[in-house]
Amino acid sequence: MIEEKFDAIVVGAGMSGNAAAYTMASHGLKVLQLERGEYPGSKNVQGAIMYANMLEKIIPDFRDDAPLERHLVEQRLWVMDDTSHTGIHYRSDDFNEAKPNRYTIIRAQFDKWFSRKVREAGATVLCETTVTELVRDARGKVIGVRTDRAGGAIYADVVVLAEGVSGLLGTRAGLREMPKPETVALAVKEMHFLPEEVIEQRFGLKGDEGCVIEAVGTISRSMTGLGFLYTNKESISLGIGCLVSDFAAATESPYALLDTLKNHPSIRPLIADSEVKEYAAHLIPEGGYKAIPQLFGDGWVVVGDAAQLNNAVHREGSNLAMTSGRIAAEAIVQVKSRNVPMTKRNLTLYQAMLDKSFVVKDLRKYKDMPALLHTNSCNFFTTYPRLVSQAAQNFMRVDGTPKIEKEKATTAAFIKARSRWGLVSDAVRLAFAWR
């Protein structure tokens, strides 16, 4: 297929793969990037939030031509029951800065742009190419890959696995285990198209300003899940995700959950009269720090979603993916500059550098949070949202009932929940998990 040898082969052209390929190519390494899709982004139709700081460290001037949708000036967090939502929101004009901190993006467009930058940096990018296996030498060191194209193996000093959470290459090679259903979420999403001025009017925006809504509650039907709404220039990304294990146990349909969300009284007016042009699903790693596999070995490293590097507590994925890809590339560049082989011992540098970054520090800090939310999902996603709604309605509804009676009824409801579902215990554990 390709006879020349490369310094590095990158498997995958998502956020982490592009970050790794670009960084290595920019430092003069001979890089081959392989992507199974028709083009980078063709397998990723996610509407997402992109954090500028992480991309600036890779491409400082990305704002000049990157396909950005809206910069975010407002964040809303909702706790929902069947007919209402209780929420907080933060909005600041400080986010209308010269170089905004967060943007909404459409990954299919963004990944194409990122891949073009990878090519411009000097890497060779081949699409519609599936890597079928890793090639090893007599001692077991990874020295290249085989693909579904005609020809023999392609050789390199190191292989970067950026194949995503559902990638089979690493698991088939025995480098990591298949992700467990309780450590992976399935998110489903629709793209609702509306005129730009309608989006701005409904969300109180102007120009390229954007708003994000993230919601938990009965919308996930007692499963561990999150609903989301992102404003793009001329569309709204609306979706919901729950653990794969919960979907299996509850025999719930992901699309039915999404349909319930978009017909909720708090959501329906925001997408009224929109045209749905796209429905998609994707897997998200949710296991947190305790699910991170071995990240390096003789001749290989793993980055991004394939490494379970996703902060589910703070809903951050792309920034961890880009950062891990960049750090892995920088470690490989350093090893290469020392003129030493890409052995497991030398590639420990990647782990050491990643441990010093916010990626591992944040995941380690909240390492107990996923287990807490998963274990007590009925409490956090059904019982407590209903109690919050009941308390708010008792406070606001004036119907001649003495306030003291309403206070007693609300208190009694919380006491009942405390004794039946351990509300106080959950509150204490949640506080400690967030410390």
LINJOBEL-V370022 format. One record per residue. N is the residue number from 1. RES is the residue in one letter. PSI is psi in radians with two decimals (none if undefined). OMEGA is omega in whole degrees, 0 to 359 (none if undefined). Layout:
# LINJOBEL-V370022
n | res | psi | omega
N | RES | PSI | OMEGA
N | RES | PSI | OMEGA
This chain:
# LINJOBEL-V370022
n | res | psi | omega
1 | M | -1.17 | 176
2 | I | 2.12 | 187
3 | E | -0.48 | 183
4 | E | 2.69 | 178
5 | K | 2.52 | 182
6 | F | 2.74 | 172
7 | D | -0.65 | 182
8 | A | 2.51 | 171
9 | I | 2.26 | 178
10 | V | 2.16 | 180
11 | V | 1.85 | 180
12 | G | 2.49 | 182
13 | A | 0.70 | 172
14 | G | -2.77 | 183
15 | M | -0.89 | 184
16 | S | -0.71 | 180
17 | G | -0.74 | 178
18 | N | -0.69 | 178
19 | A | -0.75 | 180
20 | A | -0.83 | 182
21 | A | -0.77 | 181
22 | Y | -0.80 | 183
23 | T | -0.78 | 180
24 | M | -0.76 | 180
25 | A | -0.65 | 180
26 | S | -0.42 | 177
27 | H | 0.18 | 173
28 | G | 0.08 | 179
29 | L | 2.62 | 176
30 | K | 1.96 | 190
31 | V | 2.37 | 171
32 | L | 2.21 | 177
33 | Q | 2.27 | 183
34 | L | 2.27 | 182
35 | E | 2.25 | 183
36 | R | -0.36 | 181
37 | G | 2.93 | 179
38 | E | -0.59 | 175
39 | Y | 2.77 | 178
40 | P | 2.19 | 182
41 | G | -0.24 | 182
42 | S | -0.44 | 179
43 | K | 0.01 | 182
44 | N | 1.78 | 182
45 | V | 0.36 | 183
46 | Q | 2.37 | 164
47 | G | 2.31 | 193
48 | A | 3.00 | 173
49 | I | 2.31 | 179
50 | M | 2.27 | 182
51 | Y | 2.11 | 191
52 | A | -0.69 | 186
53 | N | -0.70 | 184
54 | M | -0.62 | 178
55 | L | -0.57 | 178
56 | E | -0.58 | 179
57 | K | -0.31 | 180
58 | I | -0.90 | 179
59 | I | 1.59 | 186
60 | P | -0.61 | 184
61 | D | 0.53 | 185
62 | F | -0.49 | 183
63 | R | -0.29 | 182
64 | D | -0.62 | 184
65 | D | 0.06 | 180
66 | A | 2.50 | 180
67 | P | 1.38 | 180
68 | L | 2.52 | 180
69 | E | -1.40 | 180
70 | R | 2.54 | 172
71 | H | 2.41 | 191
72 | L | 2.20 | 177
73 | V | -0.18 | 183
74 | E | 2.40 | 176
75 | Q | 2.21 | 176
76 | R | 2.37 | 177
77 | L | 2.10 | 185
78 | W | 2.48 | 167
79 | V | 2.08 | 191
80 | M | 2.48 | 162
81 | D | -2.83 | 188
82 | D | -0.45 | 187
83 | T | 0.00 | 185
84 | S | 3.01 | 170
85 | H | 2.52 | 172
86 | T | 2.25 | 188
87 | G | 2.92 | 169
88 | I | 2.67 | 174
89 | H | 2.67 | 177
90 | Y | 2.23 | 179
91 | R | 2.36 | 181
92 | S | 2.38 | 175
93 | D | -0.24 | 176
94 | D | -0.45 | 180
95 | F | -0.17 | 172
96 | N | 0.95 | 184
97 | E | 2.95 | 182
98 | A | -0.68 | 178
99 | K | 1.53 | 184
100 | P | 2.72 | 185
101 | N | -0.62 | 185
102 | R | 2.51 | 178
103 | Y | 2.62 | 164
104 | T | 2.53 | 178
105 | I | 2.82 | 171
106 | I | 1.98 | 192
107 | R | -0.63 | 181
108 | A | -0.66 | 179
109 | Q | -0.74 | 184
110 | F | -0.74 | 181
111 | D | -0.60 | 175
112 | K | -0.79 | 180
113 | W | -0.80 | 181
114 | F | -0.71 | 180
115 | S | -0.62 | 177
116 | R | -0.67 | 177
117 | K | -0.65 | 178
118 | V | -0.77 | 178
119 | R | -0.74 | 180
120 | E | -0.51 | 179
121 | A | -0.22 | 175
122 | G | 0.00 | 180
123 | A | 2.69 | 173
124 | T | 2.21 | 183
125 | V | 2.14 | 177
126 | L | 2.13 | 178
127 | C | 3.07 | 183
128 | E | 0.71 | 181
129 | T | 2.00 | 180
130 | T | 2.21 | 175
131 | V | 2.12 | 185
132 | T | -0.50 | 178
133 | E | 2.79 | 174
134 | L | 2.49 | 178
135 | V | 2.32 | 181
136 | R | 2.74 | 174
137 | D | -3.02 | 185
138 | A | -0.41 | 180
139 | R | 0.02 | 178
140 | G | 0.01 | 179
141 | K | 2.36 | 177
142 | V | 2.19 | 182
143 | I | 0.11 | 179
144 | G | -2.86 | 182
145 | V | 2.82 | 167
146 | R | 2.60 | 182
147 | T | 3.14 | 178
148 | D | 0.06 | 176
149 | R | 2.76 | 178
150 | A | 2.58 | 179
151 | G | -3.11 | 183
152 | G | -2.75 | 182
153 | A | 2.75 | 173
154 | I | 2.26 | 188
155 | Y | 2.61 | 178
156 | A | 2.81 | 178
157 | D | -0.55 | 183
158 | V | 2.59 | 177
159 | V | 2.26 | 178
160 | V | 2.03 | 180
161 | L | 1.85 | 179
162 | A | 0.81 | 191
163 | E | 0.02 | 180
164 | G | 2.97 | 186
165 | V | -0.50 | 183
166 | S | 0.15 | 181
167 | G | 2.41 | 185
168 | L | -0.20 | 185
169 | L | -0.87 | 182
170 | G | -0.65 | 180
171 | T | -0.69 | 178
172 | R | -0.55 | 180
173 | A | -0.06 | 179
174 | G | 0.29 | 180
175 | L | -0.44 | 177
176 | R | 2.84 | 179
177 | E | 2.76 | 173
178 | M | 2.32 | 180
179 | P | 2.40 | 180
180 | K | 2.63 | 182
181 | P | -0.52 | 181
182 | E | -0.04 | 178
183 | T | 0.17 | 181
184 | V | 2.37 | 176
185 | A | 2.59 | 173
186 | L | 2.07 | 179
187 | A | 2.37 | 176
188 | V | 2.55 | 189
189 | K | 2.57 | 171
190 | E | 2.61 | 174
191 | M | 2.04 | 180
192 | H | 2.02 | 184
193 | F | 2.32 | 179
194 | L | 2.72 | 175
195 | P | 2.57 | 182
196 | E | -0.75 | 183
197 | E | -0.51 | 178
198 | V | -0.75 | 178
199 | I | -0.78 | 181
200 | E | -0.69 | 180
201 | Q | -0.77 | 184
202 | R | -0.50 | 183
203 | F | 0.10 | 178
204 | G | 0.74 | 184
205 | L | 2.87 | 172
206 | K | 2.57 | 179
207 | G | -2.23 | 181
208 | D | 0.27 | 178
209 | E | 2.60 | 180
210 | G | 2.84 | 181
211 | C | 2.52 | 177
212 | V | 2.39 | 173
213 | I | 2.25 | 173
214 | E | 2.38 | 190
215 | A | 2.50 | 172
216 | V | 2.83 | 177
217 | G | -2.64 | 185
218 | T | -0.19 | 178
219 | I | -0.42 | 179
220 | S | 0.11 | 173
221 | R | 0.93 | 177
222 | S | 0.02 | 178
223 | M | 2.74 | 175
224 | T | 1.95 | 186
225 | G | 2.97 | 182
226 | L | 2.33 | 172
227 | G | 2.65 | 182
228 | F | 2.64 | 176
229 | L | 2.11 | 179
230 | Y | 2.34 | 176
231 | T | 2.17 | 172
232 | N | -3.07 | 182
233 | K | -0.89 | 183
234 | E | 0.47 | 179
235 | S | 2.88 | 176
236 | I | 2.20 | 174
237 | S | 2.05 | 183
238 | L | 2.21 | 182
239 | G | 3.10 | 178
240 | I | 2.54 | 179
241 | G | 2.50 | 178
242 | C | 2.81 | 179
243 | L | 2.46 | 178
244 | V | -0.67 | 179
245 | S | -0.63 | 179
246 | D | -0.71 | 177
247 | F | -0.73 | 182
248 | A | -0.76 | 183
249 | A | -0.64 | 184
250 | A | -0.17 | 185
251 | T | 0.72 | 178
252 | E | 2.59 | 176
253 | S | 2.20 | 178
254 | P | -0.71 | 181
255 | Y | -0.61 | 178
256 | A | -0.66 | 177
257 | L | -0.78 | 179
258 | L | -0.69 | 179
259 | D | -0.69 | 177
260 | T | -0.74 | 180
261 | L | -0.82 | 185
262 | K | -0.26 | 176
263 | N | 0.10 | 177
264 | H | 2.47 | 182
265 | P | -0.45 | 180
266 | S | -0.38 | 182
267 | I | -0.67 | 187
268 | R | -0.78 | 180
269 | P | -0.45 | 183
270 | L | -0.41 | 181
271 | I | 0.19 | 182
272 | A | 2.40 | 177
273 | D | 0.25 | 179
274 | S | 2.80 | 177
275 | E | 2.11 | 181
276 | V | 2.11 | 182
277 | K | -0.10 | 186
278 | E | 2.36 | 172
279 | Y | 2.33 | 184
280 | A | 2.88 | 177
281 | A | 2.58 | 176
282 | H | 2.75 | 181
283 | L | 2.49 | 182
284 | I | 2.28 | 176
285 | P | 2.33 | 184
286 | E | 0.11 | 187
287 | G | -0.34 | 180
288 | G | -2.80 | 187
289 | Y | -0.71 | 185
290 | K | -0.23 | 181
291 | A | -0.03 | 181
292 | I | 2.21 | 180
293 | P | -3.10 | 171
294 | Q | 2.25 | 188
295 | L | -0.11 | 183
296 | F | 2.81 | 178
297 | G | -2.93 | 180
298 | D | 1.77 | 176
299 | G | 0.19 | 181
300 | W | 2.69 | 170
301 | V | 2.75 | 178
302 | V | 2.46 | 187
303 | V | 2.89 | 172
304 | G | -2.52 | 182
305 | D | -0.56 | 178
306 | A | -0.43 | 178
307 | A | 0.18 | 181
308 | Q | 0.51 | 181
309 | L | 1.39 | 179
310 | N | 2.26 | 180
311 | N | 1.58 | 184
312 | A | -0.54 | 182
313 | V | -0.72 | 182
314 | H | 0.16 | 178
315 | R | 0.82 | 180
316 | E | 2.20 | 179
317 | G | -0.90 | 186
318 | S | -0.61 | 180
319 | N | -0.63 | 176
320 | L | -0.66 | 179
321 | A | -0.87 | 180
322 | M | -0.72 | 182
323 | T | -0.74 | 179
324 | S | -0.67 | 177
325 | G | -0.76 | 179
326 | R | -0.80 | 183
327 | I | -0.72 | 177
328 | A | -0.75 | 180
329 | A | -0.74 | 180
330 | E | -0.65 | 177
331 | A | -0.74 | 179
332 | I | -0.71 | 178
333 | V | -0.74 | 180
334 | Q | -0.77 | 179
335 | V | -0.74 | 179
336 | K | -0.72 | 182
337 | S | -0.42 | 178
338 | R | -0.11 | 180
339 | N | 0.72 | 176
340 | V | 2.77 | 184
341 | P | 2.78 | 180
342 | M | 1.12 | 179
343 | T | 2.94 | 178
344 | K | -0.74 | 181
345 | R | -0.78 | 182
346 | N | -0.55 | 180
347 | L | -0.01 | 171
348 | T | -0.31 | 177
349 | L | -0.68 | 178
350 | Y | -0.86 | 179
351 | Q | -0.77 | 181
352 | A | -0.74 | 180
353 | M | -0.69 | 180
354 | L | -0.65 | 180
355 | D | -0.48 | 180
356 | K | -0.19 | 184
357 | S | 2.96 | 177
358 | F | -0.41 | 184
359 | V | -1.03 | 182
360 | V | -0.64 | 180
361 | K | -0.77 | 179
362 | D | -0.78 | 181
363 | L | -0.67 | 179
364 | R | -0.68 | 181
365 | K | -0.68 | 183
366 | Y | 0.56 | 187
367 | K | -0.42 | 182
368 | D | -0.18 | 185
369 | M | -0.81 | 181
370 | P | -0.75 | 181
371 | A | -0.68 | 180
372 | L | -0.82 | 181
373 | L | -0.64 | 182
374 | H | -0.68 | 183
375 | T | -0.68 | 185
376 | N | 0.71 | 186
377 | S | -0.64 | 180
378 | C | -0.65 | 178
379 | N | -0.96 | 189
380 | F | -0.49 | 187
381 | F | -0.03 | 178
382 | T | -1.07 | 186
383 | T | -0.96 | 185
384 | Y | -0.73 | 176
385 | P | -0.68 | 179
386 | R | -0.66 | 178
387 | L | -0.73 | 179
388 | V | -0.78 | 179
389 | S | -0.74 | 180
390 | Q | -0.77 | 179
391 | A | -0.75 | 180
392 | A | -0.73 | 181
393 | Q | -0.68 | 176
394 | N | -0.65 | 181
395 | F | -0.67 | 188
396 | M | -0.48 | 183
397 | R | 2.13 | 178
398 | V | 1.91 | 186
399 | D | 0.33 | 179
400 | G | -0.17 | 177
401 | T | 2.25 | 180
402 | P | 2.46 | 181
403 | K | -0.61 | 182
404 | I | -0.60 | 178
405 | E | -0.67 | 178
406 | K | -0.69 | 179
407 | E | -0.70 | 179
408 | K | -0.72 | 180
409 | A | -0.73 | 179
410 | T | -0.78 | 179
411 | T | -0.75 | 180
412 | A | -0.67 | 180
413 | A | -0.71 | 179
414 | F | -0.63 | 178
415 | I | -0.71 | 178
416 | K | -0.74 | 179
417 | A | -0.66 | 180
418 | R | -0.76 | 182
419 | S | -0.56 | 184
420 | R | -0.67 | 186
421 | W | 0.00 | 177
422 | G | 0.78 | 183
423 | L | -0.81 | 181
424 | V | -0.75 | 178
425 | S | -0.78 | 179
426 | D | -0.73 | 182
427 | A | -0.75 | 180
428 | V | -0.81 | 181
429 | R | -0.67 | 179
430 | L | -0.73 | 180
431 | A | -0.76 | 180
432 | F | -0.64 | 179
433 | A | -0.54 | 181
434 | W | -0.15 | 184
435 | R | none | none
